[in-house]
Amino acid sequence: MRNRDEIAQALAISGYIADGELATAISLMQLLRRPLLLEGEAGVGKTEVAKALASVHATELIRLQCYEGLDQSAALYEWNYQRQLLSIQAHRGDNPDDVEHQIFSEKYLLERPLLAAIRRDKPPVLLIDEIDRADDEFEAFLLELLSDFQVSIPELGTIKATAIPHVVLTSNGTRELSDALRRRCLYHYVDYPDVDREARIIMARIDGASASLSLQIARMVEGIRKEELRKVPGVAETLDWAAALVGLDVRDLHDAPETVHETLMCLLKTHEDKSRVTREVSERLLGRVA
Amino acid sequence: MSCCGTSPGYEELDEVSRLVSSRLAAFLKTLRDSGFAVGLAEGQDAAELMTAGYAAKSGLLRSAFKHLFSARKSDWEKFDGIFDAFWLGKRVRSRSITSGSSKAANNPSLKTLADSRRSSGETAMDQAPSTDDAGADRAGEGRMEGASRADNLAEVDFRKLADPAQIEQAHEAAARLARAMRTRLTRRDLARRRGYRLDLRRTIHGNISHGGVPIDLVNRQRRDKPLRLVILLDASGSMSMYTGVFLRFIRGILDEFREAEAFLFHTRLAHVSDAMKEKDAARALDRLSIMAQGAGGGTRIGESLQTFNRWHAARVIHSRTVVMIVSDGYETGDAALLGREMAALGRRCRRIVWLNPMMAWEGYAPVAAGIKAALPHVDLYAPANTLKSLTALEPYLAKL
């Protein structure tokens, strides 16, 4: 078992600055072989956790993006129909049983993310993104897969997992997940990072962002989050803004209040929020940034 | 559930001393009492964690247990307090604070949303034809089955019905209305869902005998969940004039909708679907009156909703569920609790419809603390004091 300091360090090397609790969660994932369910506001870096985890384990990341109406043929496997039709035409006149046997063989099977994830030799990271958007039926099916890690394909038979993947699920809370799925998973609530951690994230991700500028940006963003906004900026927005400021050659926020205000569009994504943070507001916020 | 301490899973782990495992079992019980969904599997994993060296530091153990036992944000927020109180003997803060919802109320985005909704009043909600609106009335006209018989009653406020025969007629009409709603809702559903896609897998499998030429096409139809109605009926004293007719309405809905559930609440909540489905009306009434002990007294809507969210919601509500609350909103309990529980309910279901029979009364304004706290979370707030106003609901439901 790798302890959580090692994990936090490995995450930091891969560019993800984790808090201590997330490192614990990841060490638990390995120990208990349970999936990890991440919840939190949009843009706090839930998906990034999975990416960082893949680079920590030096393994492949397989991603399944959920949406309403997602079914097994898009998530698990599908037959290659065009190829099957061609093959049937080519073998016209052959014994029908042989033809059937042939077109339902491995060669004609298209792997979708879930099947791919259990057939790798080295356990990959399986990211099931925004599970709350999928239907209840799919959730139930997923629950079964996550407990057995085997899939049965009527034409081929049962396929057992060669390696148990590291499973990360994310949810934005648009729909309540079933209690069964929640119980099956470890739970971690991802919150907006505090100023210190956000500054470190900026420094790790944006080339050319100095320590003082990163801290200023993080403080400014913290102030903006406390304003009554409809859409609170997430970490991704902070990074966009930091990249914009660095790109415009801003070294200190106080030197360029104009640029600061004009680039706030990186953070504020609705017209209402944009008009709420007027020049006066942005200057007041800037004044509080040391 | 104190049996967990002696379950075989714990005995296998002889590294964990008997004392620790019984303490752990007590902790699991504490968690269950606080609303955590913790099962045997979690208990075994917890024991495994303790042997794996996580018990060395209390901070590490707390963080590990937090991930293992929490299942949602509310659990996540109150876990630390419970852990500290149990293992470290710190005083636990009062339940109303640790529940975490008070923190959510400070969240700026939520607050602005609530404020903007409140200030703009009902305009922020979905629009449904109201009975006062002459134009909207037309939508419901001529579509009520057997309108000729119930016609004269359609616009009479239920509480003004005095004649027993009239009351009986109104009750019958309500039941009939519920049946009619079901028929039309289903029919509309079918017509709309005619769109299909080709199911290639079945098509090819089925046409192998034709040499693979797809002669018999197999179509795939979207299997749609039928709309489910969950009705929460206020049976308190202030609603007594309307309870009778709504009970009949609910009975009709339970009979006709494949998926419907009914609850009755006053100072507490009772699940009445089974009792209402009783074929024999007299027996149904008997069972109901036993359940409705305390009906006609005060109303604790917030607490009843809390019970509903905690014990029934996960089972009863799916993504195509409309929750219909029939109440006047006079809350004798904590209005803030009502607001919080309404928000929790709103996250689970598709729409919340609040029917308020008093709404059509002259001079009525939703100023009572209860209804004020609940309104920001309601999708449709409509009157329901006449048959006509009940009919007006149907087009709204049909659109969902």
Interface residues (C-beta under 8 A of the other chain):
Chain A: M1 R4 G20 E21 T24 A25 L28 L31 L32 R34 L36 E39 G69 S73 E78 W79 Y81 Q84 L85 I88 Q89 R92 P96 V99 E100 I103 D135 D136 G173 R175 E176 S178 D179 R182 R183 C185 L186 Y187 H188 Y189 R225 K226 E227 E228 L229 R230 K231 V232
Chain B: A37 V38 G39 A41 E42 D45 E48 L49 A52 G53 L60 S63 A64 K66 H67 L68 S70 A71 R72 K73 D75 W76 E77 P108 S109 K111 T112 L113 L200 R201 I204 I208 S209 G211 G212 R222 A313 A314 I317 H318 S319 R347 R348
